[in-house]
């Protein structure tokens, strides 16, 4: 099992950052069959082989993803995609 951790600061405020996380979750759900739910300011998501969370704060967002055995080999590529998506969403 592989873990990915990405953290970024932002100046959007908590509500705007939550809206961005929600839109991302909706896209992942549509395109990749990911299920998700909010638990306070933490968006948890799950799909076969992937389990993760996005913690939204006033000035930072932290993403934690656990990859199953089959997806572990793609960990580096997936981390890069997460970093690019966060940078774009929080810009």
Helices and strands as residue ranges (DSSP letters): E 2-9, H 14-32, E 35-39, E 42-47, E 50-56, E 60-67, H 69-72, H 75-90
